[in-house]
Amino acid sequence: MKLSGSEIIIESLKKEGVDYIFGYPGGAVLHIYDALFAAKDIKHVLVRHEQGATHAADGYARACNKPGVVLVTSGPGITNCVTGIATAHMDSIPMIVISGQVSRQYVGSDAFQEADATGITRPICKHNFLINDRESIADTFRKAFIIATTGRPGPVIIDIPKDLTDPSVKIDFEYKRNIKIRSYQIKTNEDENKIEDAAKILCSAKKPMIYTGGGVILSKASKELIKLTKLLNFPITNTLMGLGAYPSSDGQFLGMLGMHGTYEANMAMHDCDVLLAVGARFDDRVTGDTKQFCPKAKIIHIDIDPSSISKIIEVDHSLIGDTKKILRKLTSYTSKYKKNIDKTAIEKWWKKIKSWQRKNCLSYKKSKEVIKPQSVIETLHTLSKGKSFVTSDVGQHQMWVAQYYKFDKPNRWINSGGLGTMGFGLPAAIGAQLAYPKEQVICVTGEASILMCIQELSTCLQYGLPIKVINLNNRYMGMVRQWQEFFYEGRYAMSYMDAIPNFAKLAESFGHIGMVIDKPENLENDLKAALNHKNRLVFVDVITDQTENVYPMIVSGKGHHEMHLAPSANEDIELA
């Protein structure tokens, strides 16, 4: 079969099972778009900004564990993708970004809409390609999908000059499933003896902790994690990216850890003697002061990425490989050595943890005068029965969702963890809604974040997406204001939003339903009414308390045991 370069691209995507392409046309990719026009089994989603395309593809990938695909033009098309690519890279999200390039004869001449896509994206992707001939297009696409989805996943960029997609030039097409990639090997160390040793260490613990991250979700290892945790009866905590991998409603779950983690999770981390870290990278928001991180613990680290081992925290025992496979084997060996567990010590440990839980660190002062943002999330959780897909941007609203929306399933919590990207929430919700059109998708955002990609409300209308946007509107860049209050003596430099639109009317101008909730007594009924609109996007502008802060909080450079608690927390409980 003879195909043009642009037809080869479309056929390659079909071979990889691609359902959706998120993109924005331009001169350098018009041949590809023309070929896409004839393809009936791939749906194209026209976003209103290329950053929106990357975030939508990202949200799609996080929701359904399939790689998101982006198609943009050269120059500003690919440069507008940079933030979205970096967001996916930081959180290990599989993504294929196809960028048009000027024709080969013009590369390097500062031609119209020319940009060095491979040079620009090199530090923020797993890999990138510049295709130089038609014969390598199919192989390059196969390589890109392999690289993006294996090992530690990530975004891969394919930059293709326009002349290679010329419809008048056709070559033989073959798509090889088995293809060698020079110098790309997935390193594993699933050594049976090492896994058995890890089981022995776990079963010798007197103050154990299990700490898991997004790697559990990416490897689809939630069931295996639950089985091991239940077998051991050990306490468990999740990172921001790991929420949902272990059911938040379960009694062994201590809540999220880290900068805004629960008192009990952080204290248990600080005091534990054996730590099992699974699919987590020990980032600074989790560890706090690295010199004070788990000072008494023997650390076992399971991860697919060898470069993550002892990168930030020196570990005692590493298991490199597929998290799902290792957890299965570890559970098997743990069953063998479970009899060695000191049940009296574990009971004493749980008693200590329950004393920390009585601190009730997530309590907050209720109000009949102003809507508390925490109560918005609690109400959403109740009304949705905790079953919705929830996206967010970054900041206070993100943390409140993480704290108060109890995720019991993986892939339901979709947010920018590593890069912390404002503008992520709405386009990510587009991707999640397209992945699961019959499920309820809620975007919890803030008035500063939503304005960064609010144009995607137009995309939502075009594709009839019934997303529910919950805007926690405190008229501030909330987390910036919180830090200014704590560390800058209340000098709120440029953090107040002086010119905020009427969001309800703005949403209506896009063709959606707009609502305003500004009284606590109306919160539950109005949110219920919003969620009951099954076939319409509803933008709910919730006017919240301007002064509310996120607690607990660990100041940068402090240890897990050095938390700031909410003024309403139970001060009668011993801190350490």
C-alpha positions as CSV (number, residue, x, y, z in Angstrom):
1,M,0.0,0.0,0.0
2,K,1.4,3.4,-1.1
3,L,0.6,6.4,1.1
4,S,1.7,10.0,1.5
5,G,3.6,11.1,4.5
6,S,0.5,12.7,6.0
7,E,-1.5,9.5,5.4
8,I,1.2,7.4,7.0
9,I,0.9,9.6,10.1
10,I,-2.8,8.9,10.3
11,E,-2.5,5.2,9.6
12,S,0.2,5.0,12.3
13,L,-2.1,6.6,14.9
14,K,-4.8,4.1,13.9
15,K,-2.4,1.2,14.4
16,E,-1.7,2.6,17.9
17,G,-5.4,2.6,18.8
18,V,-5.7,6.4,19.0
19,D,-9.3,7.6,19.5
20,Y,-8.8,11.4,20.0
21,I,-6.4,14.0,18.7
22,F,-6.3,17.3,20.5
23,G,-5.1,20.1,18.2
24,Y,-5.1,23.3,16.4
25,P,-4.4,23.6,12.7
26,G,-1.8,25.8,11.0
27,G,0.1,26.1,7.7
28,A,2.8,23.5,8.5
29,V,0.3,20.7,9.4
30,L,-2.5,21.3,6.8
31,H,-1.5,18.3,4.8
32,I,-1.9,16.2,7.9
33,Y,-5.2,17.8,8.7
34,D,-6.4,17.0,5.2
35,A,-5.6,13.4,5.7
36,L,-7.2,13.5,9.1
37,F,-10.4,14.9,7.5
38,A,-10.8,11.6,5.6
39,A,-10.2,9.4,8.7
40,K,-13.6,8.5,10.2
41,D,-12.3,6.5,13.2
42,I,-10.1,9.2,14.8
43,K,-11.9,12.2,16.4
44,H,-10.2,15.5,16.4
45,V,-10.9,18.0,19.2
46,L,-10.4,21.6,18.2
47,V,-9.1,23.5,21.3
48,R,-8.8,27.3,21.5
49,H,-5.2,27.4,22.5
50,E,-2.4,24.9,22.0
51,Q,-1.7,24.8,25.8
52,G,-5.3,23.6,26.1
53,A,-4.5,20.8,23.7
54,T,-1.7,19.5,25.8
55,H,-3.6,19.7,29.0
56,A,-6.7,18.0,27.5
57,A,-4.5,15.2,26.1
58,D,-2.9,15.0,29.6
59,G,-6.3,14.8,31.3
60,Y,-7.4,12.1,28.9
61,A,-4.2,10.1,29.5
62,R,-4.5,10.4,33.3
63,A,-8.2,9.3,33.2
64,C,-7.9,6.2,31.0
65,N,-4.2,5.3,31.1
66,K,-3.8,5.7,27.3
67,P,-1.4,8.1,25.7
68,G,-2.8,11.5,24.8
69,V,-2.1,12.8,21.3
70,V,-1.6,16.4,20.3
71,L,-1.3,17.9,16.8
72,V,0.0,21.5,16.4
73,T,1.7,23.7,13.8
74,S,5.2,25.0,13.7
75,G,6.5,28.1,15.6
76,P,4.0,29.4,18.0
77,G,2.0,26.2,17.7
78,I,4.7,24.2,19.4
79,T,6.0,26.9,21.7
80,N,2.4,27.3,23.1
81,C,2.7,23.6,24.1
82,V,5.7,24.0,26.2
83,T,3.9,24.4,29.6
84,G,1.7,21.4,28.9
85,I,4.6,19.2,27.8
86,A,6.5,20.2,31.0
87,T,3.4,19.4,33.1
88,A,3.1,15.9,31.6
89,H,6.9,15.3,31.9
90,M,7.0,16.2,35.6
91,D,4.1,13.8,36.4
92,S,5.2,11.0,34.0
93,I,2.2,11.2,31.8
94,P,2.3,9.4,28.3
95,M,1.8,11.9,25.5
96,I,2.6,12.2,21.8
97,V,3.0,15.7,20.5
98,I,3.1,16.0,16.7
99,S,4.4,19.4,15.6
100,G,4.7,20.6,12.1
101,Q,7.9,22.1,10.9
102,V,8.8,24.3,8.0
103,S,9.9,22.4,4.9
104,R,13.4,21.0,5.0
105,Q,15.0,23.5,2.6
106,Y,13.9,26.3,5.0
107,V,15.0,24.8,8.3
108,G,17.6,27.1,9.9
109,S,16.8,30.1,7.7
110,D,14.4,31.9,10.2
111,A,11.5,31.1,7.9
112,F,8.0,32.2,8.7
113,Q,6.8,30.3,11.8
114,E,10.0,28.4,12.2
115,A,11.1,27.3,15.7
116,D,13.6,24.7,16.9
117,A,11.0,22.3,18.3
118,T,13.5,19.6,19.3
119,G,15.9,22.1,21.0
120,I,13.1,23.9,22.8
121,T,11.5,20.7,24.2
122,R,14.6,18.6,24.9
123,P,14.7,19.4,28.6
124,I,11.0,18.9,29.2
125,C,10.2,15.6,27.5
126,K,11.2,12.0,27.6
127,H,12.4,12.1,24.0
128,N,11.9,14.0,20.8
129,F,12.4,13.3,17.1
130,L,13.0,15.4,14.0
131,I,12.0,13.3,11.0
132,N,14.2,13.8,8.0
133,D,12.7,11.4,5.4
134,R,9.4,9.8,4.5
135,E,10.7,6.3,4.9
136,S,11.3,6.8,8.7
137,I,7.8,8.2,9.5
138,A,6.1,5.0,10.5
139,D,9.1,3.6,12.5
140,T,9.4,6.9,14.3
141,F,5.8,6.8,15.4
142,R,6.1,3.3,16.6
143,K,9.2,4.2,18.6
144,A,7.5,7.3,20.0
145,F,4.6,5.3,21.4
146,I,6.9,2.7,22.9
147,I,9.1,5.3,24.6
148,A,6.0,7.3,25.8
149,T,4.3,4.3,27.4
150,T,7.0,2.1,28.8
151,G,9.4,2.4,31.7
152,R,8.7,5.7,33.4
153,P,6.1,7.2,31.0
154,G,6.4,10.7,29.6
155,P,5.8,13.0,26.6
156,V,7.5,12.4,23.2
157,I,7.6,15.1,20.5
158,I,7.6,14.3,16.8
159,D,8.6,17.3,14.7
160,I,7.9,16.7,11.0
161,P,8.8,19.1,8.1
162,K,5.8,20.1,5.9
163,D,7.4,18.8,2.6
164,L,7.4,15.2,4.1
165,T,3.6,15.3,4.3
166,D,3.1,16.4,0.7
167,P,0.0,14.4,-0.6
168,S,1.5,14.1,-4.1
169,V,4.4,12.0,-3.0
170,K,3.6,8.4,-1.9
171,I,5.8,5.5,-0.7
172,D,5.2,2.0,0.5
173,F,3.7,1.8,4.0
174,E,4.5,-0.9,6.6
175,Y,3.9,-0.6,10.4
176,K,6.3,-2.8,12.3
177,R,5.0,-3.8,15.8
178,N,8.3,-5.2,16.9
179,I,11.0,-2.6,16.5
180,K,14.4,-2.1,18.1
181,I,15.3,1.3,19.6
182,R,19.0,1.8,19.9
183,S,20.1,2.6,23.5
184,Y,16.6,2.4,24.9
185,Q,16.3,-0.4,27.4
186,I,13.9,-0.8,30.4
187,K,16.2,-1.7,33.3
188,T,14.6,-4.0,35.9
189,N,16.0,-5.7,39.0
190,E,13.1,-7.9,39.9
191,D,15.5,-10.2,41.8
192,E,13.6,-12.8,43.8
193,N,16.2,-12.8,46.6
194,K,16.0,-9.0,47.0
195,I,12.2,-9.1,47.0
196,E,12.3,-11.8,49.7
197,D,14.8,-9.7,51.7
198,A,12.4,-6.8,51.5
199,A,9.6,-9.0,52.8
200,K,11.8,-10.0,55.8
201,I,12.5,-6.3,56.5
202,L,8.8,-5.4,56.3
203,C,7.8,-8.2,58.7
204,S,10.5,-7.2,61.2
205,A,9.1,-3.6,61.6
206,K,7.7,-2.3,64.8
207,K,6.7,1.1,63.5
208,P,6.1,0.6,59.8
209,M,4.7,3.0,57.1
210,I,3.7,2.5,53.5
211,Y,4.2,5.6,51.3
212,T,2.9,5.5,47.8
213,G,2.9,7.8,44.8
214,G,1.6,8.2,41.3
215,G,3.7,5.3,40.1
216,V,1.1,2.9,41.6
217,I,-1.6,4.5,39.4
218,L,0.5,4.6,36.3
219,S,1.4,0.9,36.6
220,K,-2.3,-0.1,37.4
221,A,-1.2,-1.6,40.7
222,S,-3.9,-0.4,43.0
223,K,-5.3,-3.9,43.7
224,E,-1.9,-5.3,44.4
225,L,-1.2,-2.4,46.8
226,I,-4.5,-2.9,48.7
227,K,-3.8,-6.6,49.0
228,L,-0.3,-6.1,50.5
229,T,-1.5,-3.3,52.8
230,K,-4.4,-5.4,54.1
231,L,-2.1,-8.5,54.6
232,L,0.3,-6.5,56.7
233,N,-2.2,-4.3,58.6
234,F,0.2,-1.4,58.2
235,P,-0.7,2.3,58.0
236,I,-0.5,3.8,54.6
237,T,-0.2,7.3,53.2
238,N,-0.4,8.7,49.6
239,T,1.3,11.6,47.9
240,L,-0.8,14.2,46.1
241,M,-0.3,12.2,42.8
242,G,-1.0,8.9,44.5
243,L,-4.5,9.7,45.9
244,G,-7.0,7.0,45.0
245,A,-4.5,4.2,44.6
246,Y,-5.5,3.2,48.1
247,P,-9.1,3.9,49.2
248,S,-9.2,7.0,51.3
249,S,-12.2,5.8,53.2
250,D,-10.3,2.8,54.6
251,G,-9.3,2.8,58.2
252,Q,-5.6,2.1,57.5
253,F,-5.3,5.2,55.3
254,L,-3.8,8.1,57.2
255,G,-4.5,10.8,54.6
256,M,-2.1,12.6,52.3
257,L,1.4,13.4,53.6
258,G,3.8,16.3,53.0
259,M,3.5,20.0,53.1
260,H,-0.3,20.0,53.5
261,G,-0.6,16.5,54.6
262,T,-2.4,15.2,57.8
263,Y,-0.8,15.4,61.2
264,E,-1.0,11.7,61.6
265,A,0.5,10.8,58.3
266,N,3.5,13.2,58.8
267,M,4.1,12.2,62.4
268,A,4.0,8.5,61.5
269,M,6.5,9.1,58.7
270,H,8.8,10.9,61.0
271,D,8.7,8.2,63.7
272,C,8.6,5.0,61.6
273,D,11.3,2.4,61.7
274,V,10.6,0.8,58.3
275,L,9.3,2.7,55.3
276,L,8.0,1.0,52.1
277,A,8.0,3.6,49.3
278,V,6.2,2.5,46.2
279,G,6.1,4.5,43.0
280,A,7.1,7.8,44.7
281,R,10.0,10.1,43.9
282,F,10.6,11.8,47.3
283,D,10.0,15.3,46.0
284,D,10.6,18.3,48.2
285,R,6.9,18.8,49.0
286,V,6.8,15.4,50.5
287,T,10.2,15.2,52.3
288,G,10.5,18.6,53.8
289,D,14.0,18.9,55.3
290,T,15.7,15.9,53.7
291,K,18.1,15.7,56.8
292,Q,15.1,15.1,59.0
293,F,13.2,12.8,56.7
294,C,12.3,9.5,58.3
295,P,15.5,9.7,60.5
296,K,15.0,6.3,62.2
297,A,13.7,4.3,59.2
298,K,15.2,1.6,57.0
299,I,13.8,2.5,53.6
300,I,12.7,0.1,50.9
301,H,12.0,1.8,47.5
302,I,10.1,0.2,44.6
303,D,10.2,2.1,41.3
304,I,10.4,1.6,37.5
305,D,12.9,4.4,37.1
306,P,16.5,3.6,38.3
307,S,17.4,7.3,38.2
308,S,14.9,7.9,41.0
309,I,16.6,5.5,43.4
310,S,18.6,7.5,46.1
311,K,18.3,10.6,44.0
312,I,17.0,12.7,46.9
313,I,16.8,10.3,49.8
314,E,19.3,7.6,50.3
315,V,17.5,4.3,50.5
316,D,18.6,1.0,52.1
317,H,16.9,-1.5,49.7
318,S,15.8,-0.9,46.1
319,L,13.6,-2.9,43.9
320,I,13.6,-1.7,40.3
321,G,11.0,-2.8,37.9
322,D,7.2,-2.9,37.2
323,T,5.4,-1.9,40.4
324,K,2.5,-4.3,39.8
325,K,4.8,-7.4,39.3
326,I,7.0,-6.5,42.3
327,L,4.1,-5.9,44.6
328,R,2.6,-9.3,43.7
329,K,5.9,-11.1,44.5
330,L,6.4,-9.0,47.6
331,T,2.9,-10.0,48.8
332,S,3.7,-13.7,48.2
333,Y,6.9,-13.5,50.2
334,T,5.3,-11.4,52.9
335,S,2.7,-14.2,53.4
336,K,5.6,-16.5,54.1
337,Y,7.2,-14.3,56.8
338,K,4.0,-12.7,58.2
339,K,4.4,-14.9,61.3
340,N,7.5,-12.9,62.2
341,I,5.5,-9.7,62.7
342,D,5.5,-8.4,66.3
343,K,1.7,-8.0,66.7
344,T,2.1,-6.4,70.1
345,A,4.5,-3.7,68.7
346,I,2.1,-3.1,65.7
347,E,-0.9,-2.7,68.1
348,K,1.2,-0.2,70.2
349,W,2.1,1.7,66.9
350,W,-1.6,1.9,65.9
351,K,-2.5,3.2,69.4
352,K,0.1,6.0,68.9
353,I,-1.3,6.8,65.5
354,K,-4.8,7.0,66.8
355,S,-3.7,9.5,69.4
356,W,-2.3,11.7,66.6
357,Q,-5.6,11.3,64.7
358,R,-7.5,12.7,67.7
359,K,-5.7,16.0,66.9
360,N,-8.4,16.2,64.1
361,C,-6.0,18.3,62.0
362,L,-8.5,18.9,59.2
363,S,-11.1,20.5,61.4
364,Y,-12.0,24.1,60.5
365,K,-14.3,26.8,61.9
366,K,-17.8,26.6,60.4
367,S,-19.6,29.8,59.6
368,K,-23.2,30.9,58.9
369,E,-22.0,34.2,57.4
370,V,-19.5,33.2,54.7
371,I,-18.9,30.0,52.7
372,K,-15.9,28.0,53.8
373,P,-14.0,26.4,50.8
374,Q,-13.6,23.2,52.8
375,S,-17.3,22.8,53.1
376,V,-17.7,23.2,49.3
377,I,-15.5,20.2,48.8
378,E,-17.1,18.2,51.5
379,T,-20.5,18.9,50.0
380,L,-19.3,18.0,46.5
381,H,-18.0,14.7,47.9
382,T,-21.3,13.9,49.6
383,L,-23.5,14.9,46.6
384,S,-21.3,13.0,44.1
385,K,-20.8,10.0,46.5
386,G,-17.1,10.3,45.9
387,K,-17.4,8.8,42.4
388,S,-16.7,11.8,40.2
389,F,-13.6,12.5,38.1
390,V,-12.2,15.6,39.7
391,T,-9.6,18.0,38.0
392,S,-8.0,21.0,39.5
393,D,-5.4,23.7,38.9
394,V,-2.8,24.5,41.6
395,G,-3.0,26.3,44.9
396,Q,-5.4,26.4,47.8
397,H,-8.4,24.8,45.9
398,Q,-6.1,21.9,44.8
399,M,-5.1,21.2,48.4
400,W,-8.6,21.4,49.7
401,V,-9.7,18.8,47.2
402,A,-6.8,16.6,48.1
403,Q,-7.7,16.9,51.8
404,Y,-11.5,16.7,51.7
405,Y,-12.6,14.8,48.6
406,K,-12.0,11.2,49.6
407,F,-10.9,9.4,46.5
408,D,-11.4,5.6,46.7
409,K,-10.4,4.7,43.2
410,P,-7.3,5.5,41.0
411,N,-7.4,7.8,38.0
412,R,-10.2,9.9,39.5
413,W,-8.0,12.7,40.8
414,I,-6.4,14.7,37.9
415,N,-4.1,17.6,38.7
416,S,-0.7,19.1,38.0
417,G,1.4,17.8,40.9
418,G,5.1,18.3,39.8
419,L,4.9,21.5,37.8
420,G,1.9,23.1,39.5
421,T,0.3,24.5,36.4
422,M,-2.4,27.2,36.6
423,G,-4.9,26.8,33.7
424,F,-4.6,23.0,33.8
425,G,-8.0,22.1,35.3
426,L,-10.6,23.0,32.6
427,P,-8.8,21.5,29.6
428,A,-7.9,18.5,31.7
429,A,-11.6,18.0,32.4
430,I,-12.2,18.1,28.7
431,G,-9.9,15.1,28.2
432,A,-11.4,13.2,31.1
433,Q,-14.9,13.8,29.9
434,L,-14.1,12.6,26.4
435,A,-12.4,9.5,27.9
436,Y,-15.5,8.8,30.0
437,P,-18.5,10.6,28.4
438,K,-21.1,9.0,30.7
439,E,-19.2,9.8,33.9
440,Q,-19.5,13.0,36.0
441,V,-16.4,15.3,35.6
442,I,-15.9,18.1,38.0
443,C,-13.3,20.9,37.6
444,V,-12.5,22.6,40.9
445,T,-10.7,25.8,40.2
446,G,-9.9,29.3,41.4
447,E,-10.7,32.6,39.9
448,A,-7.0,33.2,39.1
449,S,-6.4,29.8,37.6
450,I,-9.6,29.6,35.4
451,L,-8.8,32.8,33.7
452,M,-5.6,31.3,32.2
453,C,-7.5,28.8,29.9
454,I,-11.1,30.0,30.1
455,Q,-11.3,30.1,26.3
456,E,-11.7,26.3,26.5
457,L,-15.3,26.9,27.5
458,S,-15.8,27.4,23.8
459,T,-14.4,23.9,23.2
460,C,-16.7,22.5,25.8
461,L,-19.7,24.0,24.0
462,Q,-18.6,22.7,20.6
463,Y,-18.4,19.1,21.8
464,G,-21.3,19.2,24.2
465,L,-19.3,18.4,27.3
466,P,-21.4,18.5,30.5
467,I,-18.5,19.4,32.8
468,K,-19.3,21.0,36.2
469,V,-16.9,23.9,36.9
470,I,-16.7,24.8,40.6
471,N,-14.9,28.1,41.0
472,L,-13.7,28.8,44.6
473,N,-13.7,32.5,44.3
474,N,-11.8,34.3,47.2
475,R,-10.7,37.2,45.0
476,Y,-7.1,36.4,45.7
477,M,-4.3,34.2,44.3
478,G,-5.1,32.1,47.4
479,M,-1.8,30.3,48.0
480,V,0.2,33.4,47.2
481,R,-1.8,35.4,49.7
482,Q,-1.4,32.6,52.3
483,W,2.4,32.7,52.0
484,Q,2.4,36.5,52.1
485,E,0.4,36.4,55.3
486,F,2.7,33.9,56.9
487,F,6.1,35.1,55.7
488,Y,5.8,38.6,54.3
489,E,4.0,40.3,57.2
490,G,0.7,40.5,55.3
491,R,2.1,42.5,52.4
492,Y,-0.2,41.2,49.7
493,A,1.8,42.3,46.8
494,M,-0.1,41.9,43.6
495,S,-2.0,38.8,44.8
496,Y,-5.5,40.5,44.9
497,M,-7.6,40.2,41.8
498,D,-8.8,43.7,41.2
499,A,-10.7,43.1,38.0
500,I,-12.6,39.8,38.1
501,P,-15.3,39.2,35.5
502,N,-18.9,38.1,36.3
503,F,-18.1,34.5,35.8
504,A,-21.7,33.4,35.7
505,K,-22.5,35.8,32.8
506,L,-19.2,35.0,31.1
507,A,-20.1,31.3,31.2
508,E,-23.5,32.2,29.8
509,S,-21.9,34.2,27.0
510,F,-20.1,30.9,26.0
511,G,-23.5,29.2,25.8
512,H,-23.4,27.5,29.2
513,I,-25.3,27.7,32.5
514,G,-23.9,30.2,35.0
515,M,-24.6,30.2,38.7
516,V,-23.5,32.2,41.8
517,I,-23.5,30.9,45.3
518,D,-22.7,33.4,48.0
519,K,-24.6,32.2,51.1
520,P,-23.8,29.1,53.2
521,E,-27.4,28.2,53.5
522,N,-27.7,27.9,49.7
523,L,-24.6,25.8,49.2
524,E,-25.9,22.3,49.2
525,N,-29.2,22.8,47.3
526,D,-27.5,25.0,44.6
527,L,-24.6,22.5,44.1
528,K,-27.1,19.7,43.9
529,A,-29.0,21.6,41.2
530,A,-25.8,22.2,39.3
531,L,-24.8,18.6,39.4
532,N,-28.3,17.5,38.3
533,H,-27.8,19.2,34.9
534,K,-26.8,16.0,33.1
535,N,-26.3,17.4,29.5
536,R,-25.0,21.0,30.1
537,L,-21.9,22.6,31.4
538,V,-22.6,24.5,34.5
539,F,-20.2,27.1,35.8
540,V,-20.7,27.6,39.6
541,D,-19.0,30.7,41.0
542,V,-18.8,30.1,44.7
543,I,-17.9,33.2,46.7
544,T,-15.7,31.9,49.6
545,D,-14.0,33.2,52.7
546,Q,-11.0,35.4,51.7
547,T,-9.1,34.7,54.8
548,E,-9.2,30.9,54.9
549,N,-5.8,29.1,54.8
550,V,-4.8,25.6,54.1
551,Y,-3.8,23.6,57.2
552,P,-1.8,21.7,58.2
553,M,1.3,23.3,56.7
554,I,5.0,22.5,56.8
555,V,7.1,25.4,56.1
556,S,9.8,24.9,53.5
557,G,13.0,23.5,55.1
558,K,11.2,22.0,58.1
559,G,10.6,18.4,59.0
560,H,7.4,16.3,59.1
561,H,7.1,16.8,62.9
562,E,7.2,20.6,62.5
563,M,3.7,21.4,61.3
564,H,1.6,24.5,61.6
565,L,-1.9,23.4,62.5
566,A,-5.2,25.2,62.1
567,P,-6.2,27.5,65.0
568,S,-9.2,25.2,65.5
569,A,-7.2,22.0,65.8
570,N,-7.3,20.2,69.1
571,E,-4.5,21.7,71.1
572,D,-4.9,19.2,74.0
573,I,-3.2,16.4,72.1
574,E,0.5,16.0,72.4
575,L,2.3,17.1,69.3
576,A,5.0,14.5,69.3
